[in-house]
Amino acid sequence: MFQCKDVAEEASNYLEGDLPIRKRLGLFLHLLVCSCCRNYLQQLRQTISTVATLRPTEEDATDTKALAEKLRTLSDSKPR
């Protein structure tokens, strides 16, 4: 019989359907009797759904031409 630590280790594989049938069945039976693990699995599903929906975007406001020019100036002014 699966234990809670087994659910934590295999939760993502379970959700993705990447478990052999025997492990999947064992995990399912554990979920029938363990509300903590059911809650954990539900939270994991919600987290995956939220991250997939949000997909944050980064704005790059760096002026690369000005930065390159500044680096060139610094490089040229250093004694060799």
N, C-alpha and C positions, 0 to 999 in steps of 0.2 A: 504494500500500500504506500502511496506517495505521502510525503510529509510536506509541511509548509516550505521548508528550505528547497525542496525539489521543485515546487511550483515557482518559487522566485528564480531558480536557475533556468527553468524551461519555459517561462511565461511567453517570451517573444517567439520562440519556436512554436509554441502551442497556437498563438494567435496567427502566425503565418502559415500554419498547417504543415510545418516541417518536422513533425514528430512521427515516428513509427506508430502504427495502430495500437500496439500494446501500451506504449507510454502515454499516448493520447487518451486511451480509455482509463488508465490508472489516474491520470491527472484529472480527468472528468469526474471520476468517482470521488476523488478527494474534494473537488469543488462542490459536490453535492452536500458534503457534511461540514465544510469549513467556510463560514461566512467571511472570515478575515481574508482568506485567499480569493474569494469571489470579489470582495471589495477591491483588493489589490489588482486583480485582473481588469476590473472595470475602470479603475484609475489609470492603468496602463493604456487601455483602449482610448480613453478620453485624452490622455496626453498625446498619443500618436495622432489622433484626429485633429487636435488643436495645432500641433506643430505642422501638420500637413496643410492645414487651412491658412495659417498665418504667413508663413514663408517671409520672414522679414527681409527688407531690402536695405542695402547700405548706400548711402549717398557719399560719393567721393568728391570732396570739394577742393582737393589738392590741385594747385596749379603746377602741373608737372614741368611746363616750359620754364617758369620762373625758378622752380627748384633746381632744374638742370643748370640754368645759367648761374645761379648762386654757387652751386657746387664747382662749376668750372672756374669761377672767379676765385673761390677759396683755394682750389687746386693750383691755379696759376700763381697765386701770391705766396704760397709756401716755399721757403728756401729748400733747395735740394742738396 
